[in-house]
Each structure stands twice: as C-alpha cells, then as structure tokens.
C-alpha cells in the first residue's frame, strides 16, 4: 500500500503530518463512484483543456485513526470546516 511504501522510506520514530480537504459538495466538483469499486474519484481539467479523473477518497476522524493506528500509538487529528490533518510519530 501507499502508506507501507512511504513509511519504509522513513526512519523509526519519524514525525509525520498529512492533511487534506474535507468533502464539500458545493466546492471542488462532483464526487464520482464507480460500480464494484470502493474508491471515489473526481474530474480534473488542466488549463490546457486536458481532463482526467483522479482518485480522491475522503475519510472521517474515526476512519483515519483506524488506518493510522497500526503505524503509531501517538496520533493527533484535527478536523476543521474545510480541512483535516493528522500528526503521528512512526513506531
């Protein structure tokens, strides 16, 4: 997985912070779900008119803690109106 590969590049006890925006259907476009796919996607268009779909999953605080607890026992999360962050120290 992405997180396993990322963490394998780091030293033990590295301090990490990740952040992303919180889903808001009024900002950022439509969230696309595909049949038989647990992921969600969004359409993106570049200034040259090229468009493509990106993988874009959204998580709540409980889901983030479940995902990251295998990597750290020192997790702090913040959920605001428009974004979240998670800070942790790698085991």
Backbone as CSV, one residue per row, in Angstrom:
resi,resn,N_x,N_y,N_z,CA_x,CA_y,CA_z,C_x,C_y,C_z
1,UNK,0.829,-1.187,0.000,0.000,0.000,0.000,0.876,1.255,0.000
2,UNK,0.265,2.364,-0.315,0.996,3.632,-0.324,1.649,3.903,1.025
3,UNK,0.893,3.747,2.103,1.443,4.071,3.427,2.600,3.158,3.808
4,UNK,2.506,1.882,3.498,3.622,0.976,3.800,4.877,1.389,3.040
5,UNK,4.749,1.676,1.766,5.893,2.104,0.955,6.467,3.409,1.481
6,UNK,5.607,4.354,1.792,6.031,5.646,2.333,6.779,5.467,3.653
7,UNK,6.203,4.714,4.570,6.826,4.529,5.883,8.139,3.760,5.801
8,UNK,8.267,2.855,4.855,9.520,2.106,4.694,10.678,2.998,4.266
9,UNK,10.384,4.161,3.716,11.426,5.110,3.306,11.909,5.965,4.479
10,UNK,11.201,5.908,5.603,11.492,6.769,6.745,12.185,6.000,7.866
11,UNK,12.814,6.751,8.744,13.438,6.154,9.922,12.386,5.935,11.003
12,UNK,12.646,4.977,11.894,11.775,4.776,13.049,11.657,6.075,13.824
13,UNK,10.494,6.312,14.366,10.202,7.493,15.190,10.175,8.798,14.395
14,UNK,10.108,8.710,13.067,9.945,9.925,12.261,8.615,10.579,12.611
15,UNK,8.595,11.903,12.597,7.360,12.650,12.834,6.748,12.999,11.482
16,UNK,5.458,12.738,11.355,4.774,12.887,10.072,3.502,13.707,10.273
17,UNK,3.212,14.544,9.304,1.928,15.240,9.265,1.370,15.118,7.845
18,UNK,0.100,14.784,7.756,-0.599,14.718,6.474,-1.863,15.546,6.607
19,UNK,-2.280,16.156,5.506,-3.509,16.930,5.533,-4.203,16.872,4.189
20,UNK,-5.488,17.132,4.232,-6.291,17.142,3.012,-7.555,17.938,3.294
21,UNK,-8.279,18.230,2.234,-9.531,18.943,2.420,-10.637,17.967,2.794
22,UNK,-11.681,18.510,3.382,-12.869,17.747,3.742,-13.869,17.886,2.599
23,UNK,-14.578,16.814,2.297,-15.527,16.851,1.188,-16.624,17.877,1.430
24,UNK,-16.861,18.669,0.415,-17.943,19.643,0.411,-18.516,19.632,-0.999
25,UNK,-19.761,19.201,-1.133,-20.340,19.061,-2.477,-20.523,20.394,-3.190
26,UNK,-20.399,21.516,-2.477,-20.520,22.832,-3.108,-19.188,23.345,-3.644
27,UNK,-18.093,22.704,-3.236,-16.749,23.133,-3.642,-16.009,21.924,-4.209
28,UNK,-15.314,22.095,-5.300,-14.431,21.039,-5.774,-15.021,20.037,-6.730
29,UNK,-16.259,20.192,-7.080,-16.819,19.313,-8.093,-17.468,18.063,-7.545
30,UNK,-18.028,17.316,-8.460,-18.797,16.118,-8.149,-17.884,14.970,-7.733
31,UNK,-18.313,14.225,-6.742,-17.625,13.016,-6.311,-18.195,11.846,-7.108
32,UNK,-17.329,11.093,-7.767,-17.759,10.024,-8.669,-17.523,8.672,-8.015
33,UNK,-18.562,7.847,-8.011,-18.456,6.478,-7.512,-18.636,5.541,-8.698
34,UNK,-17.826,4.483,-8.706,-17.899,3.503,-9.786,-18.403,2.180,-9.226
35,UNK,-19.173,1.477,-10.042,-19.720,0.193,-9.629,-18.597,-0.783,-9.279
36,UNK,-18.768,-1.514,-8.186,-17.806,-2.518,-7.708,-16.437,-1.930,-7.393
37,UNK,-16.392,-0.676,-6.982,-15.134,-0.010,-6.634,-15.378,0.803,-5.365
38,UNK,-14.636,0.506,-4.310,-14.838,1.224,-3.042,-14.237,2.626,-3.055
39,UNK,-13.393,2.913,-4.034,-12.779,4.234,-4.150,-13.751,5.240,-4.747
40,UNK,-13.426,6.515,-4.560,-14.173,7.592,-5.197,-13.202,8.429,-6.017
41,UNK,-13.749,9.158,-6.991,-12.927,9.889,-7.954,-13.504,11.278,-8.176
42,UNK,-12.671,12.149,-8.727,-13.108,13.481,-9.146,-12.531,13.773,-10.519
43,UNK,-13.266,14.566,-11.293,-12.766,15.027,-12.586,-11.901,16.259,-12.369
44,UNK,-10.799,16.326,-13.092,-9.913,17.490,-13.051,-9.632,17.923,-14.479
45,UNK,-9.587,19.230,-14.708,-9.269,19.785,-16.019,-8.114,20.758,-15.870
46,UNK,-7.082,20.568,-16.685,-5.921,21.448,-16.674,-6.201,22.702,-17.493
47,UNK,-5.342,23.693,-17.350,-5.528,24.957,-18.074,-5.472,24.769,-19.591
48,UNK,-4.825,23.683,-20.055,-4.770,23.433,-21.498,-5.991,22.667,-22.009
49,UNK,-6.951,22.392,-21.109,-8.170,21.697,-21.506,-8.126,20.194,-21.317
50,UNK,-6.957,19.641,-21.039,-6.842,18.211,-20.791,-7.607,17.864,-19.521
51,UNK,-8.433,16.828,-19.588,-9.164,16.424,-18.394,-8.912,14.957,-18.088
52,UNK,-9.040,14.622,-16.839,-8.780,13.271,-16.371,-9.476,13.078,-15.038
53,UNK,-9.545,11.820,-14.580,-10.109,11.520,-13.268,-8.983,11.208,-12.302
54,UNK,-9.122,11.726,-11.078,-8.151,11.413,-10.033,-8.842,10.596,-8.945
55,UNK,-8.082,9.737,-8.309,-8.554,9.016,-7.140,-8.649,10.012,-5.998
56,UNK,-9.796,10.096,-5.354,-9.977,11.080,-4.277,-10.917,10.498,-3.230
57,UNK,-10.335,9.891,-2.207,-11.132,9.335,-1.121,-11.173,10.312,0.044
58,UNK,-12.284,10.341,0.733,-12.466,11.206,1.898,-12.677,10.335,3.125
59,UNK,-12.127,10.766,4.242,-12.189,9.990,5.477,-12.702,10.849,6.618
60,UNK,-13.363,10.203,7.572,-13.721,10.898,8.800,-12.646,10.602,9.851
61,UNK,-12.753,11.221,10.997,-11.711,11.094,12.021,-11.543,9.654,12.495
62,UNK,-12.630,8.950,12.688,-12.556,7.560,13.131,-11.839,6.692,12.097
63,UNK,-12.157,6.872,10.832,-11.505,6.090,9.771,-10.004,6.359,9.729
64,UNK,-9.609,7.621,9.874,-8.174,7.948,9.879,-7.460,7.284,11.046
65,UNK,-8.071,7.311,12.213,-7.448,6.677,13.371,-7.304,5.173,13.184
66,UNK,-8.281,4.544,12.577,-8.197,3.107,12.291,-7.064,2.828,11.306
67,UNK,-6.966,3.629,10.262,-5.923,3.443,9.248,-4.531,3.619,9.844
68,UNK,-4.342,4.644,10.670,-3.002,5.012,11.126,-2.574,4.358,12.433
69,UNK,-3.484,3.731,13.183,-3.095,3.173,14.480,-2.087,2.033,14.352
70,UNK,-2.030,1.388,13.208,-1.037,0.325,13.019,0.380,0.878,12.868
71,UNK,0.496,2.170,12.602,1.797,2.794,12.385,2.279,3.608,13.575
72,UNK,1.367,3.943,14.497,1.749,4.819,15.599,0.778,4.691,16.764
73,UNK,1.316,4.870,17.962,0.460,4.958,19.149,0.326,6.412,19.593
74,UNK,0.966,7.319,18.853,0.943,8.748,19.173,0.303,9.513,18.015
75,UNK,-1.018,9.484,17.963,-1.760,10.106,16.862,-2.555,11.294,17.384
76,UNK,-2.477,12.393,16.654,-3.317,13.562,16.930,-3.993,13.950,15.625
77,UNK,-5.286,14.209,15.691,-6.021,14.611,14.495,-6.767,15.911,14.755
78,UNK,-7.017,16.613,13.672,-7.810,17.836,13.708,-8.748,17.810,12.514
79,UNK,-10.004,18.104,12.756,-10.988,18.244,11.686,-11.622,19.617,11.796
80,UNK,-11.405,20.429,10.793,-11.988,21.761,10.751,-13.145,21.810,9.770
81,UNK,-13.502,22.997,9.382,-14.613,23.183,8.442,-14.227,22.773,7.028
82,UNK,-12.975,23.035,6.635,-12.560,22.802,5.251,-11.438,21.780,5.087
83,UNK,-10.735,21.463,6.143,-9.612,20.530,6.012,-9.405,19.760,7.309
84,UNK,-8.614,18.701,7.210,-8.195,17.923,8.369,-6.689,17.749,8.311
85,UNK,-6.095,17.407,9.452,-4.703,16.977,9.481,-4.547,15.867,10.506
86,UNK,-3.516,15.068,10.288,-3.146,14.026,11.237,-1.646,14.123,11.461
87,UNK,-1.252,14.088,12.731,0.164,14.095,13.116,0.430,12.807,13.869
88,UNK,1.564,12.189,13.562,1.912,10.978,14.293,3.411,10.747,14.247
89,UNK,3.868,9.934,15.189,5.276,9.549,15.260,5.335,8.073,14.910
90,UNK,6.076,7.763,13.881,6.172,6.396,13.374,6.740,5.471,14.445
91,UNK,6.127,4.302,14.598,6.648,3.305,15.556,8.070,2.929,15.219
